[in-house]
Amino acid sequence: MAQAELNNSATIATHFIITLFRVKMVNVAGTKVRIVKKKVTKFKRHESDRYHRVRPSWRKPKGIDNRVRRRFRGMEAMPSIGFGSDKRTRHVLPSGYKKVLVRNVKDLDMLLMQSYKYIGEVGHAVSSKTRKAIVERAAQLNIRLTNGHARIRTEESE
């Protein structure tokens, strides 16, 4: 009886943790690791909701009487090292890959041996001719691209 209650409470605690954070299981370098985003919302600047001239991008409060700097209860949190993601899952996409910027065909060669861990992303300023060459070479080398179809279909159809 006690074992069943213990399992039930552990299940409830696990469910609470999963609902509290945004969690997704991914395969990172052969091991299953949960991606936990501790802080999903962005840190907003103190009193940016009160004054239009104060932009919401984060700035550290410096005033001697500032409530946020002094960490009073009920105030918004300041960014700190504790909000950081797990080192193993930092910059990992939900698919389990990390992004690498690709600007030319030669950049794909460095992804050749690491294609199980990294995924290419074609730069936004790459021309359509170079973009086609990158997509063709990536298909030959079996390298995945996040935006492989971007600006290729639209320009061909016009």
Number of C-alpha atoms within 10 A of each C-alpha: 5 7 8 9 10 11 11 12 12 12 12 12 12 12 11 11 12 13 10 12 14 14 15 14 13 19 16 19 12 9 8 11 16 16 24 19 18 15 14 10 7 10 15 17 19 24 12 14 12 8 10 9 8 12 14 16 11 14 13 11 15 10 10 8 9 12 15 19 17 13 12 11 9 8 12 16 15 17 15 7 6 8 12 13 15 14 8 12 20 13 14 17 14 14 12 22 22 19 17 18 14 21 19 16 16 11 15 21 14 12 21 14 11 11 17 16 16 21 22 24 17 23 14 13 8 15 13 14 9 14 24 17 13 24 21 14 16 20 13 9 15 12 20 18 20 13 14 18 13 13 15 16 9 9 9 8 6 5
